[in-house]
Amino acid sequence: MIKFIIACAFCLNSYHSTADDGENFGFFVKSEINGDDFINGIGSEAWLLNSETHFGIAVNSAIGNAQVTDIYGYQHDYLAWDFGVKFGYFSDVFIYAELGFDLGELILSDRDDDHDRYDHDSDSLVIDLIDALAHDHHSSRHDHENDVDAYFGAGIGVKLNQVSIESFARYRQIDGEYWKADNQVFTGIKLTLAF
């Protein structure tokens, strides 16, 4: 993942701002839904485009509130901190493909299983063996069930002076420790003010 971010940074050096008047940065509000599930947020975005062709990339980050239902019908509330990159054509009317991941989960996730280890005062070899097998099973579940959330999607939008509005669809892989989201496809709308 770090290699991907570094590669994006190198790509940015070969592009120019979106317009001669310097409108290459903006703040936005967005909302994504699927039934009762939602991911709302605020964020910022930078556009780096070829000024002649309007093709390029946009890098964005958003933080907000999410409420997602798992496969058993329980709702989970959490703080979502997305980081994403769009690739597309950005002019008065724009279209793009995108991919991203939960930056907060990447930074804050505890992939070490030390918290699962414990000591006990048993002298029984059978109990020690059962505990060891249970620990290995738990560690395996922990590693596979709480992967960093990610998404890919596509969107279309229109820019009117400094304001742009877009609609998008995203396929999201969302899970937590010992739960997985029931819905993976979210549709959304985003309003951006550029500077």
MDTraj code that builds the backbone (N, CA, C; nanometers):
import mdtraj as md
import numpy as np

residues = "MET ILE LYS PHE ILE ILE ALA CYS ALA PHE CYS LEU ASN SER TYR HIS SER THR ALA ASP ASP GLY GLU ASN PHE GLY PHE PHE VAL LYS SER GLU ILE ASN GLY ASP ASP PHE ILE ASN GLY ILE GLY SER GLU ALA TRP LEU LEU ASN SER GLU THR HIS PHE GLY ILE ALA VAL ASN SER ALA ILE GLY ASN ALA GLN VAL THR ASP ILE TYR GLY TYR GLN HIS ASP TYR LEU ALA TRP ASP PHE GLY VAL LYS PHE GLY TYR PHE SER ASP VAL PHE ILE TYR ALA GLU LEU GLY PHE ASP LEU GLY GLU LEU ILE LEU SER ASP ARG ASP ASP ASP HIS ASP ARG TYR ASP HIS ASP SER ASP SER LEU VAL ILE ASP LEU ILE ASP ALA LEU ALA HIS ASP HIS HIS SER SER ARG HIS ASP HIS GLU ASN ASP VAL ASP ALA TYR PHE GLY ALA GLY ILE GLY VAL LYS LEU ASN GLN VAL SER ILE GLU SER PHE ALA ARG TYR ARG GLN ILE ASP GLY GLU TYR TRP LYS ALA ASP ASN GLN VAL PHE THR GLY ILE LYS LEU THR LEU ALA PHE".split()
xyz = np.array([
    [0.0830, -0.1193, 0.0000],
    [0.0000, 0.0000, 0.0000],
    [0.0878, 0.1263, 0.0000],
    [0.1974, 0.1224, 0.0761],
    [0.2888, 0.2374, 0.0802],
    [0.3475, 0.2607, -0.0588],
    [0.3814, 0.1539, -0.1304],
    [0.4354, 0.1684, -0.2658],
    [0.3350, 0.2367, -0.3580],
    [0.2052, 0.2048, -0.3412],
    [0.1005, 0.2671, -0.4222],
    [0.0958, 0.4176, -0.3974],
    [0.1028, 0.4602, -0.2706],
    [0.0983, 0.6022, -0.2355],
    [0.2194, 0.6746, -0.2924],
    [0.3379, 0.6132, -0.2817],
    [0.4595, 0.6752, -0.3356],
    [0.4502, 0.6883, -0.4870],
    [0.3981, 0.5838, -0.5538],
    [0.3822, 0.5897, -0.6998],
    [0.2886, 0.7027, -0.7398],
    [0.1787, 0.7205, -0.6646],
    [0.0856, 0.8310, -0.6931],
    [0.1548, 0.9652, -0.6775],
    [0.2396, 0.9777, -0.5759],
    [0.3101, 1.1041, -0.5531],
    [0.4013, 1.1371, -0.6706],
    [0.4721, 1.0370, -0.7257],
    [0.5566, 1.0608, -0.8418],
    [0.4744, 1.0991, -0.9646],
    [0.3580, 1.0374, -0.9800],
    [0.2707, 1.0706, -1.0936],
    [0.2237, 1.2159, -1.0859],
    [0.2037, 1.2657, -0.9659],
    [0.1521, 1.4004, -0.9497],
    [0.2468, 1.5051, -1.0067],
    [0.3776, 1.4780, -1.0038],
    [0.4747, 1.5756, -1.0508],
    [0.4643, 1.6033, -1.2001],
    [0.4064, 1.5133, -1.2766],
    [0.4008, 1.5312, -1.4219],
    [0.2714, 1.5968, -1.4688],
    [0.1868, 1.6407, -1.3766],
    [0.0594, 1.7013, -1.4136],
    [0.0504, 1.8445, -1.3639],
    [-0.0462, 1.9178, -1.4174],
    [-0.0652, 2.0578, -1.3844],
    [-0.1977, 2.0757, -1.3136],
    [-0.2224, 2.1974, -1.2658],
    [-0.3503, 2.2242, -1.1990],
    [-0.4648, 2.2184, -1.2987],
    [-0.5867, 2.2098, -1.2464],
    [-0.7028, 2.1901, -1.3325],
    [-0.7382, 2.3110, -1.4167],
    [-0.7005, 2.4274, -1.3745],
    [-0.7372, 2.5478, -1.4500],
    [-0.6301, 2.6535, -1.4319],
    [-0.6250, 2.7474, -1.5258],
    [-0.5255, 2.8542, -1.5184],
    [-0.5465, 2.9436, -1.3975],
    [-0.6691, 2.9510, -1.3460],
    [-0.6960, 3.0375, -1.2321],
    [-0.6658, 2.9686, -1.0987],
    [-0.6067, 2.8500, -1.1019],
    [-0.5607, 2.7856, -0.9803],
    [-0.6636, 2.7025, -0.9059],
    [-0.7763, 2.6733, -0.9658],
    [-0.8778, 2.5917, -0.8983],
    [-0.8359, 2.4450, -0.9022],
    [-0.7430, 2.4088, -0.8136],
    [-0.6949, 2.2711, -0.8127],
    [-0.7146, 2.2038, -0.6776],
    [-0.7877, 2.2677, -0.5891],
    [-0.8099, 2.2134, -0.4561],
    [-0.9509, 2.2487, -0.4116],
    [-1.0158, 2.1574, -0.3400],
    [-1.1510, 2.1851, -0.2944],
    [-1.1875, 2.1085, -0.1686],
    [-1.2955, 2.1519, -0.1065],
    [-1.3529, 2.0846, 0.0097],
    [-1.4900, 2.0305, -0.0308],
    [-1.5289, 1.9171, 0.0257],
    [-1.6554, 1.8560, -0.0151],
    [-1.7291, 1.7942, 0.1026],
    [-1.8592, 1.7727, 0.0783],
    [-1.9441, 1.6900, 0.1648],
    [-1.9983, 1.5793, 0.0767],
    [-2.0136, 1.4591, 0.1354],
    [-2.0612, 1.3460, 0.0558],
    [-2.1476, 1.2553, 0.1417],
    [-2.2344, 1.1822, 0.0726],
    [-2.3195, 1.0844, 0.1387],
    [-2.3328, 0.9628, 0.0494],
    [-2.3117, 0.8437, 0.1070],
    [-2.3278, 0.7167, 0.0366],
    [-2.4325, 0.6348, 0.1109],
    [-2.5170, 0.5648, 0.0372],
    [-2.6212, 0.4851, 0.1024],
    [-2.6398, 0.3503, 0.0326],
    [-2.6936, 0.2575, 0.1099],
    [-2.7457, 0.1312, 0.0594],
    [-2.8488, 0.0872, 0.1620],
    [-2.9765, 0.1074, 0.1317],
    [-3.0826, 0.0759, 0.2274],
    [-3.0687, 0.1621, 0.3516],
    [-3.0602, 0.0978, 0.4683],
    [-3.0430, 0.1705, 0.5939],
    [-2.8971, 0.2017, 0.6249],
    [-2.8060, 0.1476, 0.5475],
    [-2.6637, 0.1717, 0.5691],
    [-2.6223, 0.3040, 0.5062],
    [-2.5277, 0.3726, 0.5697],
    [-2.4782, 0.4984, 0.5126],
    [-2.3348, 0.5232, 0.5548],
    [-2.2669, 0.6048, 0.4733],
    [-2.1338, 0.6558, 0.5035],
    [-2.1360, 0.8026, 0.4633],
    [-2.1359, 0.8914, 0.5609],
    [-2.1376, 1.0353, 0.5363],
    [-2.0033, 1.0937, 0.5755],
    [-1.9629, 1.2016, 0.5090],
    [-1.8345, 1.2595, 0.5449],
    [-1.8080, 1.3944, 0.4833],
    [-1.7009, 1.4546, 0.5312],
    [-1.6469, 1.5784, 0.4758],
    [-1.5016, 1.5513, 0.4412],
    [-1.4500, 1.6250, 0.3418],
    [-1.3120, 1.5999, 0.3047],
    [-1.2558, 1.7030, 0.2116],
    [-1.1392, 1.6738, 0.1596],
    [-1.0712, 1.7629, 0.0659],
    [-1.0207, 1.6808, -0.0524],
    [-1.0007, 1.7520, -0.1642],
    [-0.9592, 1.6856, -0.2875],
    [-0.8672, 1.7772, -0.3668],
    [-0.7655, 1.7190, -0.4291],
    [-0.6747, 1.7929, -0.5172],
    [-0.6773, 1.7281, -0.6543],
    [-0.6885, 1.8110, -0.7596],
    [-0.6916, 1.7624, -0.8969],
    [-0.5592, 1.7956, -0.9630],
    [-0.5016, 1.6982, -1.0303],
    [-0.3772, 1.7176, -1.1034],
    [-0.3978, 1.6639, -1.2441],
    [-0.4098, 1.7576, -1.3384],
    [-0.4509, 1.7214, -1.4734],
    [-0.3562, 1.7734, -1.5782],
    [-0.3610, 1.7126, -1.6953],
    [-0.2956, 1.7661, -1.8120],
    [-0.3845, 1.8789, -1.8627],
    [-0.3334, 2.0010, -1.8674],
    [-0.4168, 2.1174, -1.9010],
    [-0.4690, 2.1155, -2.0441],
    [-0.4068, 2.0396, -2.1311],
    [-0.4526, 2.0333, -2.2698],
    [-0.5595, 1.9271, -2.2914],
    [-0.5472, 1.8130, -2.2251],
    [-0.6406, 1.7030, -2.2493],
    [-0.7457, 1.6876, -2.1401],
    [-0.7216, 1.7462, -2.0232],
    [-0.8091, 1.7353, -1.9050],
    [-0.8122, 1.5945, -1.8459],
    [-0.7226, 1.5072, -1.8899],
    [-0.7098, 1.3767, -1.8269],
    [-0.6122, 1.3883, -1.7105],
    [-0.6375, 1.3129, -1.6050],
    [-0.5480, 1.3176, -1.4920],
    [-0.6017, 1.2410, -1.3738],
    [-0.5566, 1.2837, -1.2574],
    [-0.5961, 1.2163, -1.1341],
    [-0.6454, 1.3175, -1.0324],
    [-0.7218, 1.2685, -0.9391],
    [-0.7658, 1.3481, -0.8245],
    [-0.7410, 1.2644, -0.7000],
    [-0.6797, 1.3254, -0.6015],
    [-0.6493, 1.2584, -0.4754],
    [-0.7387, 1.3191, -0.3694],
    [-0.8058, 1.2345, -0.2894],
    [-0.8973, 1.2889, -0.1891],
    [-0.8906, 1.2096, -0.0596],
    [-0.9369, 1.2743, 0.0439],
    [-0.9487, 1.2105, 0.1747],
    [-1.0727, 1.2661, 0.2424],
    [-1.1471, 1.1772, 0.3094],
    [-1.2707, 1.2182, 0.3770],
    [-1.2801, 1.1465, 0.5109],
    [-1.3340, 1.2167, 0.6080],
    [-1.3580, 1.1575, 0.7387],
    [-1.5045, 1.1768, 0.7730],
    [-1.5643, 1.0761, 0.8349],
    [-1.7058, 1.0880, 0.8653],
    [-1.7604, 0.9713, 0.9431],
    [-1.8901, 0.9664, 0.9508],
    [-1.9619, 0.8662, 1.0278],
    [-2.0183, 0.7598, 0.9346],
    [-2.0083, 0.6334, 0.9768],
    [-2.0637, 0.5232, 0.8987],
    [-2.1516, 0.4365, 0.9876],
    [-2.2586, 0.3871, 0.9299],
    [-2.3456, 0.2906, 0.9973],
    [-2.3723, 0.1797, 0.8972],
    [-2.3240, 0.0601, 0.9296],
    [-2.3277, -0.0526, 0.8367],
    [-2.3849, -0.1747, 0.9073],
    [-2.4717, -0.2477, 0.8374],
    [-2.5339, -0.3690, 0.8900],
    [-2.4511, -0.4906, 0.8503],
    [-2.4250, -0.5791, 0.9458],
    [-2.3480, -0.6991, 0.9143],
    [-2.4381, -0.8104, 0.8610],
    [-2.3787, -0.9227, 0.8273],
    [-2.4532, -1.0317, 0.7642],
    [-2.5546, -1.0957, 0.8591],
    [-2.5445, -1.0661, 0.9890],
    [-2.6404, -1.1197, 1.0866],
    [-2.7488, -1.0186, 1.1241],
    [-2.7464, -0.9005, 1.0630],
    [-2.8490, -0.8003, 1.0879],
    [-2.8172, -0.7000, 1.1965],
    [-2.6965, -0.7043, 1.2538],
    [-2.6574, -0.6075, 1.3566],
    [-2.5937, -0.4864, 1.2906],
    [-2.6275, -0.3674, 1.3409],
    [-2.5691, -0.2450, 1.2856],
    [-2.4451, -0.2052, 1.3648],
    [-2.3433, -0.1599, 1.2913],
    [-2.2175, -0.1170, 1.3502],
    [-2.1947, 0.0288, 1.3124],
    [-2.1640, 0.1111, 1.4108],
    [-2.1276, 0.2507, 1.3884],
    [-1.9766, 0.2634, 1.4029],
    [-1.9151, 0.3362, 1.3124],
    [-1.7705, 0.3553, 1.3229],
    [-1.7302, 0.4834, 1.2502],
    [-1.6096, 0.5279, 1.2772],
    [-1.5525, 0.6447, 1.2129],
    [-1.4805, 0.5985, 1.0863],
    [-1.5200, 0.6520, 0.9720],
    [-1.4583, 0.6154, 0.8442],
    [-1.3627, 0.7261, 0.8006],
    [-1.2415, 0.6867, 0.7613],
    [-1.1417, 0.7830, 0.7137],
    [-1.0876, 0.7308, 0.5811],
    [-1.1548, 0.7672, 0.4730],
    [-1.1191, 0.7188, 0.3399],
    [-1.0040, 0.7979, 0.2798],
    [-0.9216, 0.7288, 0.2023],
    [-0.8216, 0.7911, 0.1161],
    [-0.8406, 0.7299, -0.0212],
    [-0.8574, 0.8135, -0.1246],
    [-0.8845, 0.7601, -0.2570],
    [-0.8145, 0.8338, -0.3687],
    [-0.8058, 0.7675, -0.4824],
    [-0.7474, 0.8255, -0.6035],
    [-0.8439, 0.8001, -0.7182],
    [-0.8725, 0.9066, -0.7948],
    [-0.9587, 0.8975, -0.9131],
    [-0.8724, 0.9112, -1.0379],
    [-0.9107, 0.8398, -1.1422],
    [-0.8447, 0.8476, -1.2717],
    [-0.9528, 0.8767, -1.3746],
    [-0.9378, 0.9865, -1.4509],
    [-1.0428, 1.0137, -1.5470],
    [-1.0251, 1.1403, -1.6257],
    [-1.1357, 1.1826, -1.6833],
    [-1.1450, 1.3052, -1.7627],
    [-1.2179, 1.4085, -1.6777],
    [-1.1506, 1.5214, -1.6477],
    [-1.2058, 1.6233, -1.5584],
    [-1.2143, 1.7571, -1.6312],
    [-1.3349, 1.7918, -1.6739],
    [-1.3607, 1.9203, -1.7372],
    [-1.4913, 1.9722, -1.6794],
    [-1.5695, 2.0501, -1.7548],
    [-1.6992, 2.0970, -1.7044],
    [-1.7929, 1.9795, -1.6791],
    [-1.7812, 1.8751, -1.7603],
    [-1.8472, 1.7477, -1.7348],
    [-1.7343, 1.6475, -1.7184],
    [-1.7389, 1.5641, -1.6150],
    [-1.6283, 1.4735, -1.5906],
    [-1.6769, 1.3329, -1.5578],
    [-1.5869, 1.2386, -1.5826],
    [-1.6146, 1.0969, -1.5577],
    [-1.4847, 1.0339, -1.5081],
    [-1.4979, 0.9384, -1.4159],
    [-1.3774, 0.8823, -1.3558],
    [-1.4011, 0.7417, -1.3015],
    [-1.2908, 0.6710, -1.2826],
    [-1.2868, 0.5462, -1.2059],
    [-1.2033, 0.5763, -1.0821],
    [-1.2274, 0.5041, -0.9751],
    [-1.1562, 0.5344, -0.8512],
    [-1.1282, 0.4084, -0.7707],
    [-1.0313, 0.4215, -0.6817],
    [-1.0051, 0.3180, -0.5832],
    [-0.9536, 0.3840, -0.4569],
    [-0.9741, 0.3156, -0.3447],
    [-0.9317, 0.3730, -0.2185],
    [-0.9402, 0.2726, -0.1056],
    [-0.9070, 0.3200, 0.0133],
    [-0.9058, 0.2344, 0.1309],
    [-0.9297, 0.3189, 0.2553],
    [-0.9536, 0.2526, 0.3667],
    [-0.9757, 0.3194, 0.4940],
    [-0.8398, 0.3488, 0.5571],
    [-0.7959, 0.4736, 0.5467],
    [-0.6646, 0.5143, 0.5955],
    [-0.6545, 0.4982, 0.7468],
    [-0.7619, 0.5303, 0.8172],
    [-0.7611, 0.5153, 0.9621],
    [-0.7389, 0.3718, 1.0047],
    [-0.8043, 0.2797, 0.9363],
    [-0.7886, 0.1384, 0.9709],
    [-0.6481, 0.0901, 0.9374],
    [-0.5910, 0.1415, 0.8273],
    [-0.4554, 0.1033, 0.7901],
    [-0.3555, 0.1506, 0.8954],
    [-0.3710, 0.2754, 0.9401],
    [-0.2766, 0.3324, 1.0364],
    [-0.2959, 0.2739, 1.1764],
    [-0.4214, 0.2602, 1.2176],
    [-0.4503, 0.2237, 1.3554],
    [-0.4710, 0.0752, 1.3791],
    [-0.4769, -0.0063, 1.2734],
    [-0.5072, -0.1480, 1.2951],
    [-0.3926, -0.2155, 1.3679],
    [-0.4300, -0.3014, 1.4612],
    [-0.3339, -0.3775, 1.5399],
    [-0.3257, -0.5165, 1.4800],
    [-0.2286, -0.5388, 1.3933],
    [-0.2157, -0.6675, 1.3263],
    [-0.1355, -0.7663, 1.4097],
    [-0.0865, -0.7241, 1.5269],
    [-0.0115, -0.8127, 1.6148],
    [-0.1091, -0.8859, 1.7054],
    [-0.0882, -1.0119, 1.7243],
    [-0.1806, -1.0919, 1.8049],
    [-0.1382, -1.1037, 1.9500],
    [-0.0479, -1.0145, 1.9976],
    [-0.0046, -1.0225, 2.1365],
    [-0.1200, -1.0082, 2.2335],
    [-0.2225, -0.9293, 2.1969],
    [-0.3346, -0.9091, 2.2882],
    [-0.4161, -1.0368, 2.3074],
    [-0.3939, -1.1365, 2.2217],
    [-0.4672, -1.2614, 2.2351],
    [-0.3978, -1.3606, 2.3280],
    [-0.2733, -1.3295, 2.3643],
    [-0.1988, -1.4211, 2.4480],
    [-0.2336, -1.3997, 2.5941],
    [-0.2319, -1.5081, 2.6691],
    [-0.2616, -1.4977, 2.8111],
    [-0.1925, -1.6114, 2.8837],
    [-0.1758, -1.5950, 3.0130],
    [-0.1130, -1.6964, 3.0971],
    [-0.2166, -1.7557, 3.1898],
    [-0.1947, -1.8794, 3.2285],
    [-0.2814, -1.9414, 3.3270],
    [-0.1955, -2.0304, 3.4157],
    [-0.2494, -2.0702, 3.5287],
    [-0.1740, -2.1452, 3.6277],
    [-0.2026, -2.2936, 3.6239],
    [-0.2514, -2.3446, 3.5128],
    [-0.2885, -2.4853, 3.5044],
    [-0.1645, -2.5725, 3.4893],
    [-0.1674, -2.6866, 3.5538],
    [-0.0602, -2.7855, 3.5400],
    [-0.0978, -2.8936, 3.4407],
    [-0.2124, -2.8833, 3.3781],
    [-0.2620, -2.9893, 3.2911],
    [-0.2116, -2.9726, 3.1489],
    [-0.1499, -3.0777, 3.0972],
    [-0.1023, -3.0771, 2.9591],
    [-0.2182, -3.0692, 2.8609],
    [-0.3317, -3.1355, 2.8925],
    [-0.4486, -3.1338, 2.8046],
    [-0.5040, -2.9924, 2.7939],
    [-0.5163, -2.9226, 2.9077],
    [-0.5677, -2.7852, 2.9053],
    [-0.4730, -2.6938, 2.8292],
    [-0.3407, -2.7140, 2.8479],
    [-0.2440, -2.6335, 2.7729],
    [-0.2595, -2.6550, 2.6223],
    [-0.2793, -2.7804, 2.5805],
    [-0.2955, -2.8112, 2.4388],
    [-0.4230, -2.7496, 2.3828],
    [-0.5338, -2.7616, 2.4556],
    [-0.6610, -2.7017, 2.4122],
    [-0.6480, -2.5501, 2.4004],
    [-0.5833, -2.4881, 2.5010],
    [-0.5636, -2.3428, 2.4970],
    [-0.4777, -2.3021, 2.3779],
    [-0.3744, -2.3791, 2.3480],
    [-0.2866, -2.3477, 2.2353],
    [-0.3630, -2.3575, 2.1035],
    [-0.4452, -2.4631, 2.0889],
    [-0.5249, -2.4778, 1.9664],
    [-0.6271, -2.3657, 1.9536],
    [-0.6909, -2.3290, 2.0626],
    [-0.7892, -2.2201, 2.0606],
    [-0.7221, -2.0888, 2.0244],
    [-0.6019, -2.0655, 2.0771],
    [-0.5295, -1.9416, 2.0459],
    [-0.4944, -1.9350, 1.8986],
    [-0.4458, -2.0478, 1.8430],
    [-0.4111, -2.0494, 1.7005],
    [-0.5335, -2.0254, 1.6138],
    [-0.6468, -2.0852, 1.6480],
    [-0.7706, -2.0644, 1.5721],
    [-0.8144, -1.9187, 1.5798],
    [-0.8073, -1.8608, 1.6995],
    [-0.8486, -1.7206, 1.7159],
    [-0.7583, -1.6280, 1.6348],
    [-0.6271, -1.6532, 1.6376],
    [-0.5343, -1.5680, 1.5626],
    [-0.5614, -1.5764, 1.4141],
    [-0.5915, -1.6974, 1.3661],
    [-0.6212, -1.7137, 1.2243],
    [-0.7468, -1.6372, 1.1863],
    [-0.8514, -1.6429, 1.2689],
    [-0.9735, -1.5681, 1.2400],
    [-0.9462, -1.4191, 1.2427],
    [-0.8685, -1.3752, 1.3407],
    [-0.8390, -1.2327, 1.3527],
    [-0.7691, -1.1812, 1.2272],
    [-0.6710, -1.2569, 1.1771],
    [-0.5951, -1.2120, 1.0613],
    [-0.6813, -1.2036, 0.9358],
    [-0.7760, -1.2963, 0.9189],
    [-0.8515, -1.3014, 0.7950],
    [-0.9794, -1.2190, 0.7977],
    [-1.0329, -1.1890, 0.9147],
    [-1.1632, -1.1235, 0.9199],
    [-1.1564, -0.9726, 0.9382],
    [-1.0411, -0.9175, 0.9692],
    [-1.0358, -0.7735, 0.9916],
    [-0.9352, -0.7097, 0.8967],
    [-0.9508, -0.7359, 0.7674],
    [-0.8646, -0.6751, 0.6672],
    [-0.8960, -0.5262, 0.6559],
    [-0.8008, -0.4499, 0.6023],
    [-0.8224, -0.3066, 0.5814],
    [-0.9330, -0.2897, 0.4780],
    [-1.0347, -0.2104, 0.5122],
    [-1.1463, -0.1870, 0.4209],
    [-1.0971, -0.1145, 0.2959],
    [-1.1557, -0.1494, 0.1826],
    [-1.1158, -0.0885, 0.0558],
    [-1.2379, -0.0740, -0.0338],
    [-1.2234, 0.0043, -0.1411],
    [-1.3327, 0.0220, -0.2362],
    [-1.2791, 0.0513, -0.3752],
    [-1.3627, 0.0259, -0.4743],
    [-1.3395, 0.0756, -0.6099],
    [-1.4743, 0.1168, -0.6655],
    [-1.4726, 0.2112, -0.7604],
    [-1.5992, 0.2603, -0.8122],
    [-1.5823, 0.3461, -0.9345],
    [-1.6911, 0.4142, -0.9695],
    [-1.6933, 0.5036, -1.0848],
    [-1.7935, 0.6143, -1.0577],
    [-1.7716, 0.7288, -1.1233],
    [-1.8620, 0.8399, -1.1026],
    [-1.8667, 0.9330, -1.2214],
    [-1.9641, 1.0221, -1.2169],
    [-1.9836, 1.1227, -1.3210],
    [-2.0287, 1.2502, -1.2523],
    [-1.9880, 1.3642, -1.3090],
    [-2.0246, 1.4890, -1.2453],
    [-2.0240, 1.6063, -1.3412],
    [-2.0618, 1.7204, -1.2867],
    [-2.0643, 1.8444, -1.3629],
    [-2.0074, 1.9554, -1.2756],
    [-1.9295, 2.0449, -1.3399],
    [-1.8676, 2.1564, -1.2699],
    [-1.9293, 2.2862, -1.3191],
    [-1.9774, 2.3677, -1.2255],
    [-2.0341, 2.4986, -1.2558],
    [-1.9542, 2.6026, -1.1789],
    [-1.8626, 2.6696, -1.2494],
    [-1.7697, 2.7642, -1.1874],
    [-1.6897, 2.6947, -1.0778],
    [-1.7051, 2.7364, -0.9524],
    [-1.6268, 2.6762, -0.8435],
    [-1.6998, 2.5612, -0.7744],
    [-1.8197, 2.5300, -0.8165],
    [-1.8983, 2.4250, -0.7512],
    [-1.9118, 2.3065, -0.8458],
    [-1.8909, 2.1878, -0.7920],
    [-1.9157, 2.0675, -0.8723],
    [-2.0028, 1.9720, -0.7917],
    [-2.0853, 1.9004, -0.8652],
    [-2.1714, 1.7988, -0.8046],
    [-2.1514, 1.6701, -0.8840],
    [-2.1427, 1.5598, -0.8118],
    [-2.1200, 1.4328, -0.8788],
    [-2.1985, 1.3217, -0.8114],
    [-2.2258, 1.2189, -0.8891],
    [-2.2873, 1.0975, -0.8354],
    [-2.1920, 0.9832, -0.8656],
    [-2.1930, 0.8841, -0.7775],
    [-2.0976, 0.7751, -0.7911],
    [-2.1544, 0.6463, -0.7335],
    [-2.0918, 0.5361, -0.7699],
    [-2.1234, 0.4048, -0.7135],
    [-1.9915, 0.3408, -0.6733],
    [-1.9916, 0.2762, -0.5567],
    [-1.8702, 0.2124, -0.5063],
    [-1.9003, 0.0709, -0.4590],
    [-1.8110, -0.0193, -0.4915],
    [-1.8137, -0.1530, -0.4336],
    [-1.7167, -0.1489, -0.3160],
    [-1.7686, -0.1740, -0.1966],
    [-1.6883, -0.1633, -0.0751],
    [-1.6713, -0.2985, -0.0081],
    [-1.5506, -0.3279, 0.0335],
    [-1.5213, -0.4417, 0.1195],
    [-1.5128, -0.3835, 0.2601],
    [-1.6127, -0.4133, 0.3433],
    [-1.6191, -0.3591, 0.4790],
    [-1.6315, -0.4748, 0.5767],
    [-1.5437, -0.4764, 0.6748],
    [-1.5555, -0.5732, 0.7829],
    [-1.4891, -0.5187, 0.9080],
    [-1.5156, -0.5842, 1.0166],
    [-1.4531, -0.5520, 1.1432],
    [-1.4033, -0.6809, 1.2036],
    [-1.3582, -0.6724, 1.3261],
    [-1.3142, -0.7949, 1.3912],
    [-1.4366, -0.8796, 1.4222],
    [-1.4483, -0.9923, 1.3527],
    [-1.5571, -1.0900, 1.3682],
    [-1.6898, -1.0449, 1.3103],
    [-1.6916, -0.9507, 1.2146],
    [-1.8151, -0.9209, 1.1430],
    [-1.7816, -0.8766, 1.0009],
    [-1.8773, -0.8959, 0.9112],
    [-1.8627, -0.8573, 0.7706],
    [-1.9916, -0.7888, 0.7273],
    [-1.9779, -0.6820, 0.6497],
    [-2.0943, -0.6059, 0.6040],
    [-2.1820, -0.6883, 0.5113],
    [-2.3127, -0.6695, 0.5259],
    [-2.4090, -0.7384, 0.4401],
    [-2.4154, -0.6731, 0.3024],
    [-2.4030, -0.5407, 0.2970],
    [-2.4107, -0.4666, 0.1713],
    [-2.2712, -0.4238, 0.1270],
    [-2.2428, -0.4446, 0.0005],
    [-2.1133, -0.4032, -0.0531],
    [-2.1232, -0.2875, -0.1526],
    [-2.2380, -0.2663, -0.2161],
    [-2.2517, -0.1617, -0.3171],
    [-2.3226, -0.0411, -0.2573],
    [-2.2558, 0.0743, -0.2646],
    [-2.3116, 0.1986, -0.2142],
    [-2.3196, 0.2983, -0.3290],
    [-2.4267, 0.3772, -0.3327],
    [-2.4375, 0.4867, -0.4284],
    [-2.4360, 0.6167, -0.3497],
    [-2.3816, 0.7208, -0.4125],
    [-2.3681, 0.8443, -0.3367],
    [-2.3717, 0.9683, -0.4220],
    [-2.3687, 1.0790, -0.3502],
    [-2.3659, 1.2114, -0.4118],
    [-2.2653, 1.2953, -0.3353],
    [-2.1990, 1.3849, -0.4076],
    [-2.0935, 1.4656, -0.3480],
    [-2.1007, 1.6082, -0.4015],
    [-2.0838, 1.7049, -0.3132],
    [-2.0861, 1.8469, -0.3473],
    [-1.9510, 1.9064, -0.3088],
    [-1.8824, 1.9678, -0.4059],
    [-1.7472, 2.0188, -0.3831],
    [-1.7399, 2.1677, -0.4144],
    [-1.6687, 2.2416, -0.3289],
    [-1.6385, 2.3833, -0.3540],
    [-1.4887, 2.3947, -0.3785],
    [-1.4507, 2.4385, -0.4984],
    [-1.3108, 2.4444, -0.5393],
    [-1.2533, 2.5843, -0.5159],
    [-1.1221, 2.5880, -0.4913],
    [-1.0499, 2.7146, -0.4706],
    [-0.9341, 2.7256, -0.5661],
])
top = md.Topology()
chain = top.add_chain()
for i, resn in enumerate(residues, 1):
    res = top.add_residue(resn, chain, resSeq=i)
    for name in ("N", "CA", "C"):
        top.add_atom(name, md.element.get_by_symbol(name[0]), res)
traj = md.Trajectory(xyz[None], top)
